Amino acid sequence: MGIDPNFERNREQVGEEHDVAVWGPVDPPEQLGIRGTHVAVDFDICLADGACLEDCPVDVFEWVDTPGHGESEIKANPTDEEQCIDCMLCVDVCPVDAIDVDPGRENRI
């Protein structure tokens, strides 16, 4: 099962990390929540294969350390989501459907 495309209605924003919104629940290192708003990455299912970083034409993502997480100890963080051009390449290449891009999502940057 991939990222919840309605996370902004189904989850609460619990803060920010690396200048990116964090949507709970969060209980590190096991549960890391969703990061981002317009470009959102479910850190709980991201397995850090790097396809989104490689394919993004505007470099929205950067690696962040997530030590102790069961899937991977790094994650693709949408640090520059304001650069997103809604091409959906990251969504298409993510093998576990951990990324959602919604140009109409509330709080779009």
N, C-alpha and C positions, 0 to 999 in steps of 0.2 A: 504494500500500500504506500502511495506517495504522499507528498505534502498536502495538507488540507488547504484547498484554494480559498476557503472562507475563514482562514485563521484569524483575520482581523476582527471578525464577529464572534468567533468561537473561543478565542484566547484573549488574555489580558496582556497589554504591553507592560513589562515589568522593569524596564529600564533601557539603557543604551550601553553598548560596548564597542569600542573602536569606531565611534560616531555612527553606529548602526542600531536601529531599534531592535530590542530583544522581546520576543513574545513567549510567555511562559506556557506551561510550568517549567521551571529550571531548578535542577538539583545536581550540580556538578559533582563528579565528572560524568555520571551516568546519563543525566537528562540535561540537555543544553538548549532546548527550545528552537524557535525559528528566529532567524536573523534577517532584517531588512523589512521593507514595506512594499515598495513598487517591485523590486526584485527581492524575492524571499527565498531563503535556503533553510530547509529543515535540517539543523545540525544533528538531530538524533538519527537520521537515516543517511546523511551524506557519508560516502565511503572514500572520498578524496581521490578519485581516479584522475582528476585534473582536466577532464574534457571541457568543462565550462571555461576554465582559465585559458586553455589553448584556442578555443573557438570564438570567444567573445571578441568582436572587432573593435570594441571601445574600452577594453580592460576594466570592466566593472568589478571583477573579483581579485582578491589577494588571499594568500594563505594566512591563516592564524593558527596558533598552537592550541590544541585541546587535549592536553595530557590526561591519560587515564580513560578516555572514552572508548567504548567497546568496538565501534565501527572503524575509527581511525583517530590518530592523535594530531591530525591537522584537518582543517575544514576550509572550504571555499567561502570566504566572507564577501558579501556584496558591498564592499567599502565605498565604491564609487558609483552607487546605483543611480545618482543623478545624471550620469553619462549614458545610461541605457537608451538605446534607440528602438526598443521593442522588436528586435529582429527574431527573437525566440530561439536562437541557436542554442543557447544554454539549456533551455527546456528540452529541446529535441535531442541533445546529446547526453543528458544525464541518465545513466543506466538504472537509477533507482527512483527516478521522478522526485528528487529532493528539491527541485527548483520550480518556482512559479513566478511568472511575470504577468502583471495585470496593469495595463495602461490606465484603466479606469478606477483602480483601487483607491479608496478613501485615503487621504494623507499622502497622495502622490507627491513626490518631491518635485 
